[in-house]
């Protein structure tokens, strides 16, 4: 005798539709921030080596890049993966002030044969 009961009408949640883990998200943020900071270092080097009109462009880039690096590193990539639907528990019946016992009435098999 199997104890397995079929549950009809319930939504099955797929594991493949789950969001990536926190460690994967953190790793991708670190990589994005590191790339931006390497561009900032390049701006500092270019500001020292280039002549005056271009120098100021690289100085402004080196000053502004940390702000954009933080904003872009913390941007979520939720547009590529939709979020899973939240689980909504079924409504449970509540017990009234006086609990009552409901006994199902069984039909008498003899009643059908008498008619």
C-alpha positions as CSV (number, residue, x, y, z in Angstrom):
1,X,0.0,0.0,0.0
2,X,1.5,3.3,-1.0
3,X,1.4,6.3,1.2
4,X,2.0,8.6,-1.8
5,X,-1.0,10.9,-2.4
6,X,-1.5,12.8,-5.6
7,X,-2.0,16.5,-5.2
8,X,-4.1,17.9,-7.9
9,X,-4.3,21.6,-8.6
10,X,-1.0,22.5,-6.8
11,X,1.6,24.6,-8.6
12,X,5.0,22.8,-8.9
13,X,8.0,25.1,-8.5
14,X,10.9,24.4,-10.8
15,X,14.4,24.5,-9.5
16,X,15.7,25.8,-12.9
17,X,13.6,29.0,-12.5
18,X,15.3,29.9,-9.2
19,X,17.5,33.0,-9.0
20,X,21.3,32.5,-8.9
21,X,22.9,32.2,-5.5
22,X,24.2,35.1,-3.4
23,X,27.8,34.0,-3.9
24,X,27.4,34.1,-7.7
25,X,25.8,37.5,-7.5
26,X,28.6,38.8,-5.3
27,X,31.3,37.4,-7.6
28,X,29.8,39.1,-10.6
29,X,29.6,42.5,-8.7
30,X,33.3,42.2,-7.7
31,X,34.3,41.6,-11.3
32,X,32.3,44.5,-12.6
33,X,33.8,46.8,-9.9
34,X,37.4,45.6,-10.6
35,X,37.0,46.3,-14.3
36,X,35.8,49.9,-13.6
37,X,38.6,50.5,-11.2
38,X,41.2,49.3,-13.7
39,X,39.8,51.8,-16.2
40,X,40.2,54.5,-13.5
41,X,43.9,53.5,-13.1
42,X,44.2,53.9,-16.9
43,X,42.7,57.3,-16.6
44,X,45.2,58.4,-14.0
45,X,48.1,57.1,-16.1
46,X,46.8,58.8,-19.2
47,X,46.3,62.1,-17.3
48,X,50.0,62.1,-16.4
49,X,51.2,61.2,-19.9
50,X,48.9,63.2,-22.2
51,X,49.1,67.0,-23.0
52,X,46.9,69.6,-21.4
53,X,43.5,69.5,-23.3
54,X,43.2,65.7,-23.0
55,X,44.6,65.6,-19.5
56,X,41.5,67.2,-18.0
57,X,39.2,64.7,-19.7
58,X,41.1,61.9,-18.1
59,X,41.2,63.6,-14.7
60,X,37.4,64.1,-14.8
61,X,37.1,60.4,-15.8
62,X,39.3,59.3,-12.9
63,X,37.2,61.4,-10.5
64,X,33.8,60.3,-11.8
65,X,34.4,56.6,-12.4
66,X,34.2,55.5,-8.7
67,X,30.6,56.7,-8.5
68,X,29.6,55.0,-11.7
69,X,31.5,51.9,-10.7
70,X,29.6,51.5,-7.5
71,X,26.2,52.1,-9.2
72,X,26.9,49.7,-12.0
73,X,28.4,47.1,-9.8
74,X,25.3,47.1,-7.6
75,X,22.9,47.0,-10.5
76,X,20.9,43.8,-10.5
77,X,20.7,41.6,-13.5
78,X,17.1,40.7,-13.0
79,X,16.1,41.6,-16.5
80,X,17.7,38.3,-17.8
81,X,16.0,36.0,-15.3
82,X,12.5,36.6,-14.2
83,X,11.8,36.1,-10.5
84,X,10.0,32.9,-9.4
85,X,6.4,33.2,-8.3
86,X,6.0,33.3,-4.5
87,X,4.4,30.4,-2.8
88,X,0.9,31.2,-1.6
89,X,-0.3,28.8,1.1
90,X,-3.9,27.4,0.7
91,X,-6.5,28.9,3.0
92,X,-7.1,26.7,6.1
93,X,-10.6,26.4,7.6
94,X,-10.8,27.9,11.0
95,X,-12.5,26.3,14.0
96,X,-15.6,28.1,15.2
97,X,-16.5,28.8,18.8
98,X,-17.9,25.3,19.3
99,X,-16.2,22.6,17.4
100,X,-18.6,20.2,15.9
101,X,-18.1,16.7,14.5
102,X,-19.4,16.2,11.0
103,X,-20.2,12.6,10.3
104,X,-20.8,11.8,6.6
105,X,-24.1,10.0,6.1
106,X,-23.7,6.8,4.2
107,X,-26.3,5.6,1.9
108,X,-28.0,2.4,2.8
109,X,-27.4,-0.1,-0.1
110,X,-30.7,-1.7,0.7
111,X,-32.6,1.5,0.1
112,X,-31.7,1.4,-3.7
113,X,-33.0,-2.2,-4.1
114,X,-36.4,-1.5,-2.4
115,X,-37.4,1.1,-5.0
